[in-house]
């Protein structure tokens, strides 16, 4: 099958990583996969050594030169399906249908309201929460949308994991005795770091050696509020700001607990990434977070914007090593159950085939038949990830 993955993002975020991992997974399945993106984009730089082809485009919607050029190329190549990502790319893909009959599938990585979703031949939602928004607010027909879970890194735990963990903690100012709370993602209002900041005094009363690792890129304006709060509460020694990280599995193994407390989240990649590393998660009961975190089993779910509830849940886990370990093991099991990269890629393939048959009214090439994957109780590997760093922020 000839597949185009079209993405407009120049930098790196969750949607970009999903697009890259999916493209590589499909190529490994024997499909002819081409990435259409900007020449200077981060994702283009990651294709070296992969089986994914690249076709450059500025993806400008006006004037129509880019649209016409891509439409002509798509028709010449007899592309079977175009899969779009990121808002600008979604709009470009919707307009592309004006110039070609090739079907367009789109992944909804967020829950914003846009009219273009109705114009897609099929929509893939990153969570059941997102699927509900697309149906109820963006008027996507239920038969034209499905939830397909994200592709998440399944890197096996290395033999020197303890050494790597100790090194990460030392490099970032944490000791072995510290109980490290990780909060991962852009430091921006939506991620609501201020809630954890306001919960820290009570957490420290119960767990005096608690520390916070704030990991990710920082919004300068929001950082002014964070720094002011830290100064006001006298928590300068308890907060460490860690720059952008690529090795998410090692970082997750180095913390003791992940907190995800956004005010809104379409899905949220960091909880399952923490669960993959046997770490408990405390998250706010919003959006797609309730689909991965099982309250009382893999961690705790707390009301949004409730500092008292957040502090109570965090302290309860940090005070009890046995509980933390139990939740970490349960989280790992749930991660393996929910996020099967092999099954994920196969499902995308099946959706493409059904949509292409319906829209193009012709058969499409089937992938190379691969040996059946052995079934194990706790699998530790998955499809290759195109040299993608095992993690990414910008959620």
Secondary structure, 3 states (H helix, E strand, C coil): CEEEEEECCCCCCHHHHHHHHHHHHHHHCCCEEEEEECCCCHHHHCCCCCCCEEEECCCCCCCCHHHHHHHHHHHHCCCCEEEEECHHHHHHHHHHCCCCCCEEEEEECCCCCCHHHHHCCEEEECCHHHHHHHHHCCCCCHHHEEECCCCCCCCCCCCCHHHHHHHHHHHCCCCCCCEEEEEECCECHHHCHHHHHHHHHHHHHHCCCEEEEEECCECHHHHHHHHHHHHHHCCCCCEEEECCCCCHHHHHHHCCEEEECCCCCCCCHHHHHHHHCCCEEEEECCCCHHHHCCECCCEEEECCCCHHHHHHHHHHHHHCHHHHHHHHHHHHHHHHHHCCHHHHHHHHHHHHHHHHHHHHCCCCCCCCCCCCCCCCCCCCCCCCCCCCCCCCCCC
